[in-house]
Amino acid sequence: MAKKVLIVDDAVFMRMKLKDILEKNGYEVVGEAQNGQEAFEKYQAVSPDLVTMDITMPEVDGLEALKMIKQADPSAKVIMCSAMGQQGMVMDAIRSGAVDFIVKPFDTDRVIKAIDKALS
């Protein structure tokens, strides 16, 4: 059975790109969200095996959403996605419970390696 992934990013293009990479590699995308609040609500609704979470988003950012999800489900697996130059935020995310991070623009091999590792 395909592992279920929730994609969270405020940019439609980035969600489409990630969804394409995941589906071509046998993952099932069970939901998408464009901000942290929506991510938290969708997480509770669809119970994915993994979340890919953008750091910089409107309303509730990825770090806050990560903390909300980990508080509700300590076993949640979340991989943060960030643009270059956000290393400080990435370290905060790892300290807050993220299992890994992927740098944008997405490299297919790196994305799949990170997800396979997180789910193994």
Beta strands, then each sheet from edge to edge (+ up, - down):
strand 1: 4-8
strand 2: 28-33
strand 3: 50-54
strand 4: 78-82
strand 5: 100-103
sheet 1: 2+ 1+ 3+ 4+ 5+
end
